[in-house]
Amino acid sequence: MIKTLFCGWLFCFLTLGNVSALEFYTEDFPPYNYMEGKELKGIGPNIIRELSKEVGEEPKITVLPWARAYKYAQEIPEVGIFSIVRTPKREDVFHWVGPLYTVRIGLYAEKANKHLYQGTNEENLDQARKVGNIAVQLGGAGEELLTTLRFQNLNKIVNVNKAMFLLLKGRYDLLETSDAYMSYMAKEEGISVDVVSEIALIGQYDMYLAFSKSTPLEVVQKWQDALDRLRQRQSVGNPS
């Protein structure tokens, strides 16, 4: 009897010991996900923390350069990545939970060059195809979106935190990014956001938490259900 109980307890212990917590990857890209000292802050982590409480799990979050985080999220079983744009090319690569929030993505020029872009949005996009280089995040959604729009003058960068500074220094002709990023970085640099101008809109896109394809669908659904509950409570608490 005692031997049977001991074996049963040992089996449970070993089983539980082999259960690994979920791991999520994200990037240092303010104001969405960024490190401030040793603390991960931003819109994305705040939502993920709320979701974690709702789900009853606390995933390990690792901050990596985007290209590496994206690679790991495809190759490592049962992991998640946020905040990620759900593009046609990525649709079948992941399981999706969201949307978490929406971003506005455009092409930005130094204010002194704004006069070069005085046409319609399509005309300004066409003008942008002719410049020397447009900075885009390596492996980011902007690279895919602009390639789809027939852009061939893309300068793929890793360190997005210096992108606005380098745009103002003339290293890039244009920068693909979001209005929220521009506002945040202008504040960080202690300059007016008016020193740059959006010369063309690429679009507005929903951001998601994505799980690797090996993740069980019941896990994905659990996180989606948690998000739906949070949204429902927010809707009830903030009637229009």
Residue pairs with C-beta under 8 A, 6 or more apart in sequence:
21 57
21 58
21 59
21 60
22 57
22 59
22 60
22 78
22 79
22 80
22 219
23 59
23 60
23 61
23 62
23 76
23 79
23 80
24 48
24 59
24 60
24 61
24 62
24 79
24 80
24 81
24 82
24 209
25 61
25 62
25 63
25 64
25 69
25 72
25 73
25 79
25 80
25 81
25 82
26 33
26 40
26 44
26 45
26 61
26 62
26 63
26 64
26 69
26 81
26 82
26 83
27 33
27 63
27 64
27 65
27 66
27 69
28 34
28 35
28 63
28 161
29 66
29 137
29 160
29 161
29 181
30 42
30 161
30 181
30 184
30 185
30 188
31 42
31 43
31 180
31 181
31 183
31 184
32 42
32 43
32 44
32 83
32 103
32 180
32 181
32 207
33 40
33 41
33 42
33 43
33 44
33 45
33 63
33 82
33 83
34 40
34 41
34 42
35 41
35 63
40 61
40 63
43 83
43 100
43 101
44 82
44 83
44 100
44 101
44 207
45 61
47 100
47 101
48 59
48 61
48 82
48 209
50 230
51 209
51 223
51 226
51 227
51 230
52 58
52 59
54 226
54 227
54 229
54 230
55 222
55 223
55 226
59 80
62 69
64 72
65 158
66 137
66 138
66 139
66 140
66 158
67 138
67 139
67 158
69 81
70 81
70 84
70 139
72 79
72 81
73 79
73 80
73 81
73 94
73 210
73 212
74 93
74 94
74 212
75 212
76 212
77 212
77 214
77 215
78 211
78 212
78 214
78 215
78 216
78 219
79 211
79 212
79 215
80 97
80 209
80 210
80 211
80 212
80 215
81 94
81 209
81 210
82 100
82 207
82 208
82 209
82 210
83 100
83 101
83 207
83 208
83 209
84 90
84 94
84 141
84 207
84 208
84 209
84 210
85 103
85 141
85 205
85 206
85 207
85 208
86 96
86 98
86 99
86 205
86 206
86 208
86 210
87 141
87 144
87 145
87 205
89 144
90 144
90 210
93 210
93 213
94 210
94 211
94 212
94 213
95 210
95 211
95 212
95 213
95 215
95 217
95 220
96 208
96 209
96 210
96 211
96 220
97 208
97 209
97 210
97 211
97 220
97 223
97 224
97 227
98 206
98 207
98 208
98 209
98 224
98 227
99 206
99 207
99 208
100 206
100 207
100 208
100 209
100 227
101 206
101 207
102 204
102 205
102 206
102 207
103 178
103 180
103 204
103 205
103 207
104 178
104 179
104 180
104 201
104 203
104 204
105 141
105 142
105 145
105 176
105 177
105 178
105 201
105 202
105 203
105 204
105 205
106 176
106 177
106 178
106 179
106 198
106 199
106 200
106 201
106 202
107 124
107 125
107 128
107 134
107 174
107 175
107 176
107 198
107 199
107 200
107 202
108 167
108 174
108 175
108 176
108 177
108 182
108 196
108 197
108 198
108 199
109 116
109 117
109 167
109 173
109 174
109 175
109 196
109 197
109 199
110 167
110 168
110 170
110 195
110 196
110 197
111 194
111 195
111 196
111 197
113 173
114 197
114 199
116 127
116 199
117 124
117 127
117 128
117 197
117 199
117 200
118 124
119 127
121 200
121 201
124 199
124 200
125 149
125 200
128 134
128 151
128 174
128 199
128 200
129 150
129 151
129 152
129 153
130 153
131 153
131 173
131 174
132 153
132 173
133 153
133 154
133 155
133 172
133 173
133 174
134 146
134 151
134 153
134 154
134 155
134 172
134 173
134 174
134 175
134 176
135 155
135 157
135 163
135 166
135 167
135 171
135 172
135 174
135 175
135 176
136 142
136 143
136 146
136 154
136 155
136 156
136 157
136 176
137 143
137 156
137 157
137 158
137 160
137 176
138 156
138 157
138 158
139 156
141 205
142 176
142 177
142 202
143 154
143 156
145 202
145 203
146 154
146 176
146 202
147 154
149 202
155 172
157 163
160 177
160 181
161 185
163 172
163 175
163 177
163 185
164 175
164 177
164 181
164 182
164 185
164 186
164 189
164 196
165 185
165 189
166 172
167 174
167 175
167 196
168 195
168 196
174 199
175 196
176 202
179 198
182 193
182 196
182 198
183 193
186 192
186 193
186 195
186 196
187 193
209 223
211 219
211 220
211 223
